[in-house]
Structure formats: structure tokens, C-alpha cells
Amino acid sequence: MAATWTIVSMDRDIKQAEKDNVVTKFHYRVEDKDNDNNSAFSLGSVSVTLGSSSFVTYENITHDVALQWAKDALGEDKVKTIEANIASEIAELKTPTKACGVSW
């Protein structure tokens, strides 16, 4: 299993610090699926601040760049935690440890 990360949307300020179309937040989806088609996903958002060295306007940001910036903003530990939580959800689907319902 390998989690797939997708940037689903980006918030931006039309004008910020004399710059146009400054991305301020990434909204992401992380999903994974095992060989038995058990799947899980997580949605989240992460804010970013205008950097001084390598500004890229909204129109010029590629998905790969946005994804890298989002993961950098989250940090390596948070990225690993998100992926581990998804893997745990899939494991629970595959071999349930909890159930609900009524006995009648």
C-alpha cells in the first residue's frame, strides 16, 4: 500500500504584500487501498505563509509543487501520522476489532 496525496484546492489572497495571487492554504486528500479493495482516506488543510526567496503566483503553481509545499508545511512527522492512521483504518476494515448493532 502506498498513500496517494492530492491537492484538491488552494486558498489565495488576491493581493498580499505587493504580490498578486498569493496562496495561503492547501486543502488535501490522502487515500490508500489494499489488495482486497479496502480503502480509507483523510481530508485536511494546511496554511502557508508568503516566502521571500521563491515566490510563485497561483497561476504558476503545479500540483507537484503544491503537494511538496503542503507536506513541508505539515512536517515529516505529521505526514507519517496521517499515512499511518489511514493504514490503521484499512487494517481495521480487513480484520475488525469492533462492531455495533443490536442483538435482536
Order of alpha helices (4+ residues) and beta strands (2+ residues): beta-beta-beta-alpha-alpha
